[in-house]
Amino acid sequence: MRVVIDRELCDASLPFCQRCSAAFIRFPEGVDRHCIRDIIDDGSELLTIEMKTDGRELVLELSDEDREIASIEGWEALAQFDPALFRSGASERWHQLRVLPESH
């Protein structure tokens, strides 16, 4: 399964994002999140997360061990950088998305 996440769509602080992403990684088919752009059945046994955050594109292929870590600590435990603690601007981005043509 491949999950496309855009953190630019959520203003949650990093500690909230840790808990939210850990719960999602534990049960990826359980609850929808504001930041999830797409879920793709790619036929892979691995959970792959494509994430746009802090001006970066991050791709994490989660082995069973990585998935166990991320399901407790969140995605940032596997990132090779320190993500921003606080975020802002999500409401402006949602407004921009709202006015895009449906075919976009």
C-alpha positions in Angstrom: 0.0 0.0 0.0 1.2 3.5 -0.9 0.0 6.5 1.0 0.5 10.1 -0.2 0.5 12.6 2.7 0.7 16.4 2.4 1.4 18.0 5.8 0.9 21.3 4.2 -2.9 20.6 4.6 -2.7 20.5 8.4 -1.6 23.0 11.0 -1.2 20.4 13.8 1.9 20.7 15.9 4.5 18.0 15.7 3.5 16.2 18.9 -0.1 15.9 17.6 1.2 14.8 14.2 3.3 12.1 16.0 0.3 10.6 17.7 -1.9 10.9 14.6 0.6 9.4 12.2 1.4 6.6 14.7 -2.3 5.6 14.9 -2.6 5.8 11.1 0.5 3.6 10.5 -0.8 1.1 13.0 -4.2 0.9 11.2 -3.9 2.6 7.8 -7.4 1.6 6.6 -9.0 2.8 9.8 -9.6 6.5 9.9 -9.3 9.3 7.3 -6.9 12.1 8.0 -6.9 15.7 6.6 -3.3 15.3 5.3 -3.9 12.2 3.2 -4.1 12.9 -0.5 -4.3 9.4 -1.8 -4.1 5.7 -0.8 -2.9 3.4 -3.6 -3.0 -0.4 -3.6 0.3 -1.0 -5.3 0.3 -4.8 -4.5 3.3 -4.4 -2.2 3.5 -6.0 1.2 5.3 -2.9 2.5 3.6 0.3 3.6 5.1 3.1 1.6 4.6 6.7 2.7 5.2 9.6 0.3 5.1 12.8 2.3 5.4 16.5 1.4 6.5 18.4 4.5 8.7 21.4 5.3 9.5 22.0 1.7 10.7 18.4 1.2 9.5 15.2 -0.5 10.0 12.2 1.8 9.5 8.6 0.8 9.5 5.9 3.5 9.2 2.2 2.7 8.3 0.7 6.0 9.7 -2.8 6.8 7.9 -4.6 9.6 10.5 -3.2 12.0 10.2 0.4 10.7 6.4 0.1 10.8 6.5 -1.0 14.5 8.7 2.0 15.4 6.6 4.4 13.4 3.4 3.0 14.9 4.6 4.0 18.3 6.6 7.1 17.7 5.2 8.5 14.4 6.8 9.0 11.0 9.4 11.5 12.1 11.2 8.8 14.1 12.4 7.5 10.7 13.0 10.9 9.0 16.6 12.1 8.4 15.8 15.7 9.4 14.1 17.6 12.2 10.6 18.6 11.0 9.1 21.9 12.1 7.4 21.9 15.5 4.6 24.3 14.6 2.9 24.9 11.3 0.5 27.4 9.8 -1.3 28.3 6.6 -3.4 25.2 6.1 -6.6 27.1 5.7 -5.2 29.2 2.8 -4.1 25.9 1.1 -7.5 24.4 1.6 -9.1 27.5 0.1 -6.8 27.2 -3.0 -7.7 23.5 -3.4 -11.4 24.4 -3.2 -11.2 26.6 -6.3 -9.3 24.2 -8.5 -11.2 22.6 -11.3 -12.4 19.1 -10.5 -10.2 17.6 -13.3 -7.0 18.9 -11.6 
